[in-house]
């Protein structure tokens, strides 16, 4: 009995992750957060920049006891050895709700964000670092989608800490933080803005 429960749980988790990794194909067209977002993290605490991924899907209300404003996001990193980028197996998951109607944009945010917000999802991201053998840690995040002349852009706001830009493609992320690839050791300036 215990083995069959474990097998069922593993199957359910696998199916759930497969649906999430599908990139929100079933999300409504008016769901600006849905799909995959990419970031070139230029955090200098790592030996080289990292290719970060965030995949989000909106619950369509099909699950009993849930509403259609519920979001699920999965954070991970893409190994890019041919580009000389850093990688580790950290991952995270966020469950959140659409708070666009009640959200207030912080006045210290970079220009171009506050007046162009089209959607905000707030939730707790739980990060896991399997290599560190430490307890997971949680962060309250606001995922802020803005519409720009070039298209949609995501700003991941770690509430009362900092905000960082994310892009629809990795090539857009690299264009926003130009670096020589393969990485030559020269970091671009930081692109996250700390609360002030």
Helices and strands as residue ranges (DSSP letters): H 2-21, E 35-41, E 50-58, E 70-78, G 81-83, E 91-98, G 100-102, G 114-116, E 117-128, E 137-148, E 151-158, E 162-166, H 170-176, E 193-194
